[in-house]
Amino acid sequence: MLDRPPTPSSSHDALRRAVEAMGSQSAVARLLGVSQPSVWKWLSKAKALPAEHVLAIEAATGISKHELRPDIYPAADSDKAALHANMAPAL
């Protein structure tokens, strides 16, 4: 089985899950300091979540930045971080 990077539709699904986790498009908009129609536009037109909002959504919902924007947060970055964490010297 091949591990494939998320497609644009899967990052769109991640944003949809984030909205569900927050409770509404309005809640996401308040968190990000944008209008609810902006959130609607990202969802309805499958627009990418703007990069400046990815970390706030990740912090609020636990949905990874890689899932939200795999184009700017590739899986390799999270794999490297996990590898470094596992290689910490034992004291």
Secondary structure, DSSP 8 states (H G I E B T S, - for coil): -------HHHHHHHHHHHHHHHSSHHHHHHHHTS-HHHHHHHHHTT----HHHHHHHHHHH---HHHH-TTTS-HHHHHHHHHHHHT----
